[in-house]
Amino acid sequence: MLALGSHFQRTAAVLLRRSVATNATMSHTGSVNATSNSNPPLRVIRGVVFDMDGTLTVPCIDFAEMRRRAGVTEGDILTVIDAWPAERRAKAYAAIAEIEAEALQNMKIMPGAVVLCSLLDASHVPRALVTRNVSSSVDFFHRTHFDLPPFFPALSREWTPYKPDPGSLLHIAEHWGVKGTELVMIGDSAKDDVVCANRAGAVSILLDIDNTYTGLEDPKLAGELKPTFIVSSLNEAAEVLHTKVQLSPARYPEAAAAGEDASH
């Protein structure tokens, strides 16, 4: 395992002990047996799904320039483009591809990403990736910036419907043999990641590294935009997973661990 800071070494050790204890107290139905602890039981989480751009990687895509080059002034950029005639749609996606290719040259992994994923791996909690970027960008990330086993499933723009439709999370849940309510979605977009999680019944962790929001009661986070938790770093996200939910390994098919291609 990659070297961890002392704080997260302690967290990893606690997390591993907790995982063992959880397995010992789980019934065959997956429910936690009653104990003498008077605190309400934590929500059981059997898998964690990550956004990529701005979550696993430091933000480097110029979305304003992307809209300008693609010719989309308002609305969801992918939804708008998909409604255009074929020739115009192809030109717009070519413009998007240019921006995404330029961003690859500046890609940097988000601080805390490797530590967080190492903790999940040590606890045998599966992790997946859902992005509105293309598969070639995901492959580039895995090949050049991520030394741990790849995220799986890794659903890119070629997989539809896009976030915020919950289809991607529900597909991953089915692949792992868990419920949508047993997933956590971590992402930096309220309108895409949080809404996707809420529609799937999952826990949502909004990564707000720029302190855009004042907290959970921020009026900009009303309705479907309201996350379960807000954090300012992936280190804080690790703390949430350690203290606010109960991580438990998913019971998913052998094919998932073997890295079977889940794209379609």
Order of alpha helices (4+ residues) and beta strands (2+ residues): alpha-beta-beta-alpha-alpha-alpha-alpha-beta-alpha-beta-alpha-beta-alpha-beta-beta-alpha-beta-alpha
